[in-house]
Amino acid sequence: MKFSIERAALLRAVAQAQSVVERRNTIPILANVLIEADGDTVTFRATDLDIEVVDKAPAQVERAGATTVPAVTLHEIVRKLPDGALVTLADDGASGRMSVEAGRSHFTLATLPREDFPVMTSTDYDANFTAPAPLLRRLFDKSKFAISTEETRYYLNGVYMHVATGEDGQALRCVATDGHRLARIDADLPEGAETMPGVIVPRKTVGELRKLLDDDEAQIAVSVSETKVRFATPEITLTSKVIDGTFPDYSRVIPQSNARKLEVDAAEFARAVDRVATVSSERSRAVKLNLGEDKLVLSVNAPDSGAAEEELAVAYGDEALEIGFNAKYLLEIASQVDRENAVFLFDTPDRPTLMHEGNDKSAIFVVMPMRV
């Protein structure tokens, strides 16, 4: 195998590959990227047995072939090469080494046989549809902060993507929760997604998927089965196993009768929470909200380090309320608001609070209060 490729194209492909491979693994081949050169295209494939990413890049192929090399090492080499360099990769198949050349730089890397590389089996998908990148980006970006990191509740370690009935009929919905906060985001249901089974997309897959969604013009081909989910652009295909578990009935924790309504400038609110939380060394310190007519007082009392208080002008016309929240959770939820105003709906100091953006109910967030 021998081919030449521009550094920028090679860097993008190996960056995607090396982020999928596990740094600590007991199977050496899983640290490698499978490189296949044929025609005028080179394919880079990496896997950790749960996720597989395949990236295609144009190249000048002199000799078709395939081999595997350590993904992280190759990425580090390419990253340090000068911009605009033409990189030549060559492997004779017999020496167990692949050479990487660019200008006056020359490297050799140990290879492992391509036959040992595990390729994820293809699946018949129950639903195939196309969705614009901004739609998927919003669904996953606004929900991923609420993914649980508690390994024992493995079924909460991802985003539950499914078809649901929203405000305006059927919707593509993403939900994540860790038991303390919940995010539920709806988007228009793409054509062909109606038959999609509900799947829990793992946290790592959500992180890898984000790299495919930066181009606002991109259309993402999505395929879903009971066991796998695939997201593809013309250059990159990301296939992942889904979490084998049942996502809980999240609708039971979304409050329906919260009547006390607070409307506040989201950015101003987030900055104020961040400021008062500064006096506390513990990030989980409760921020107390004291609500009166058109006035909100945020306060933190940390006996060991000090206290802080800040007053905000808000729209609030209900009876006075004192309620506490984890400062980190409040900040994360406030940072999801794209519109100017955040609307909070309270019940009592010990009941969940609901938040949405202005008049838009397509994204709602629930946060549990803390005792203060």
N, C-alpha and C positions, 0 to 999 in steps of 0.2 A: 504494500500500500504506500502511495506517495501522493501528496496533494499540497497546494499552496492556498492560503486563505488570508484575508485581511485581518489584522489584529482585532479591530472593533467587533467584527462578526464572530470571531473565535472567542473573544472575551465574554460576549453576551451569552453564547451557547454554554461555555464551561462554567460560567457564574451560576446559571440556572441548575446545571448538573451537580456542581459541588455542594450546593445548599441542600440538595435532597439526600445525599449520601450521609450515613451515620458516621460521626467522628470515631466513636468507640464501637467497633463490631468484631465479632469473633470469626466472621467469614471474610477472608481477605478480598475476594472478588467484589464484595459489596462496597468497598472503598474506591472501586474503579469506575471509570466512565467507558462505555462501549462506543468506539468510534468506527463508523462504517462509511467508506467512500465509494461512490458509484455515480457514473454519469457526470453531472456538473454540480452534485450536491453531496454534502457530508452530513451524516446524522450522528448526533451525540445522545446517548441514552444512559440514564442513571436510575437507580432504584434502591429503596431500603426494604423491599419486599411488601411494603404497604402502599407506597407511592412510586409511580414511575413517571419520569419526565423525558420526553423525546423532543430534541430541538434540531431543526434543519437549517443549514446555512449554505449559501452558494460558495463554490470553491473551484479552483482549477485542478481537476483530478488527473494525475499523470498515470497512476497505477491503482486500479480499484482494489479494495481489500478491507479487512476489519481487524481490530485489535482492541485490547483494553489497557488503560493506564490509570495510575492514581489520580483521582479527580481533583483533590485539594492541591496537590503539588503542581499539576498542570495549570490550574487556575492561578496559583501564585506566580508561576513563570510568566504566563501571558500578561498578567496584571502589571508586571514590572518591565515589560518590553515597551519601547517608545511608541508613541502615537503614530499611526500611519504605516507601521511596519508591515511587511509582507512576511508571513510566517509559513515555513515549509515543515511539514510533519512527514516522516518516512519510517517504514517498518518493513524489514525483509522477511519477517515470519520465522526465521531460523535462529536468530541470535537472542531472542527474548528481550530485545531492547528496541525502543522507538526513539528516533532523533527529532529534536525540535530546533530549527534554525531560523534566525532572524538577524539580518545584517552580519555583524561580527560575533553575535552570541550563538553559542551551540550548547545544547543540553541533550543528555540521553536519560530515558526513563525506563524502568523495568516494566515489562508487560506480563499479562496473564492471558491464557488462551480464551478466545471469544466463546468457545463452546461451553465454558464454565459459567458464562454470564446468564443469570436468570432473567428471562423475558416474561413479563406479566401476561397471563393467558387472556385472549380476547373474550369478550362477553357479548351475548345478545342483550341489547338494551331495550327496556320497556318503553322509553320515551326519548325522542331526539328532537331538539328544538334549537333555535338560534336566538340569542339575546344580546342587546347592545352592551358593550363593556361598562358604560356609566351606570346602567341598571344593576348589574351584578356587583359592581364596586360599592354602590350605595347599600345594597342588601347586606353584604358581608362586612363592610367597614363599620356600619352603625350597630351591628349585632355582636361582633367578635369580642368586644371588651368584657362582655358578660359571660364568656365561656368559663366553665369551672376548671380549676387546676387540680382538683381533688381526684386522685387516681381511683379511689374506691368507688366513686360515683362515675364510672367510666362513660356512662350514657349521656353525661352532661359535658363531656370533654370535646364538644364540637358544636357546630351550628346546624339546627334542624331545618332543612330545606324541604318544603312541601307545598301542595296546592291547598288553599283555604278560601273561605268566604270572607271577603273584606267589606269595607264600606261601600264599594261600587261593584259588587259582584265577585266573581272568582279572581283570586290573586295568587301570585307566586310569593310565598312568605318565608322569611328566615327568622328563627327564634333561638335565643341563647339565654341560659340562666345558670347561676351558681347557687341559687337558694337565697341569696341576699339581694340580688338585683336581676332584672329581666329586661330583655330588649325584644320587641316584636316589630318587624319591618315588612311592609307590603309593597309590591310593585305590580304593574300590569302583567297579566299572565300571557307569556309569549305563545304564539300559535304552535300547537304540537305538544305543549307541556301538560295538557289536561290529564293524560294517562300516567303521569309521573308518580312513582311510589315515593312516600316520604322517606328521606334519608338523613342520617346525621353525618355531616362532613367534618372529619377530624380537624383539630386545631392546627396541626402542621400543614395540612392540605390547604386550609384557609390562608395561611401565611404564604405558601408557594403560589397559590392562585392569584394573590394580589399583584404579582409581577406581570401577569398577563393582561391586567385590566387598566394599565396607565393610558393607553391610546384611546381617546374619546371616540375615534371613528371606527374602532375595531368591533367586529361582530364575533361573538364567541359561540362556537358550536358546543352545545351541552347535551350529553347523553347520560341517562340515569337508569340503573337497574337496582334490584333489591340489595346487591352486594357491592356494586361499584358505581363510581361517578367519573365522568370524563369531561374536561374542558379543553377546547382546542381552538387555536388560531391557525392560519396557514403555515406558520413557522414552528409553533410549539404545541405539543399535546401533553396534557397533564392528566394522568389516570390514577385514581386512588380507590382503595377499599373504603367502605363506609363503616361506621361504628356499629357493631352487631349488638343492638340493644333497643329498648323501647323508650322513646322520649316521653317524659311525664305529661299529663294533661295540664298544660300551662294555663289554659283559660280559667282554671279554678283560682289562680292567684292574682288574676287581673281584676282589680276592684271595679265594681260597676256603679257604686252609689256614693263615691266621694264627691261632696258638694262644695267644700270650701275651696274657692278658686283664687290662686295667686298668679298674677301675670308680671313678669320681670324681664328686663333686658338680659339675655342669656350671657353675653360676653362680660357685662358688668358684674353679674351674679358670680360667674366663675372666678373672675379676678378677686372679688371680695372674699369668697370662700378660701381661695389660695392664700390671701394675705392673712386672714385671721388664723388659719391653720399653721402658720409659720412658727408660732410660739410653742407648738407642741412637737416634741421629738418623735412621738409615735404617729405614724401616718394614719392609724386607725382611730385617732382621737375624734370624739364626737364634736360636731359643730352644732350649736344650739340655734334654732330659728325661733325668734319671738315675733309673732305676727300681730299687728294692730291695724287700725284703719289706714290704708295706703302707706304703711310703714313696715319695714322688715329690719330687725336687728339681728345680726349674725354675731355669735360670741363663742369663744373657746376659753375654757378654764383648765389650765394645766398646773396643778398645785406645785409641782416640782420645778417648773420653768417660767411660769407667768400666765398672763391672761390677755385676751384681745377682744375688741368689739368694733363692729362697723355697722353703720345704718345706711339703708338703701331706700329710695323712694320707689314704691311699687304700686300696682293696682290690686287692692285687696279690700273687700267690703263685708266680709263675714265676721263672725265672733272671734275674739282673740284666741290665739293658739300658740302653744310652746311645744316644739318637737325637735328631736335630735337625730342627726345622721352621721354616718362615717364620712369624714371629709373627702377621702379618696373616691368613694362611690359617687358623692355629689359632683365632684369635679369631672369624673368620667362621663356622667350622664349629661351634664351641662355642655361638655365639649362636643356632644353629638348634634347640637342644635345648629342648623345652617341658617335658619331664619333669625330675625332680630329678637323675637320674643319667645320665651319659654313659658308654658302654662303648667303650673303645678296644681293638682287636685288632691286635697287632704281629706282625711276622715277624722280619726282620733290619734293621739300621740303614739298609740301602740299598733296602729293598722297600716298596711302598705300605702305608699303614696304613688300617684300616677303622674307622669309628665309627658307632654307632647309639644310639638313645635307650632306655635301660633294656632291657626285654625286647621292645621294639617294633622289628621288622625292616622295617616298611613305609617307613621313611626311612633310607637308608644313605648315608654320605659316605666318600669316599676322598681321602686327601691324600698327596702324594709327600714323602718326607723331604728334608732338606738335609744336606750334608756339614758337620760341625762339628769 
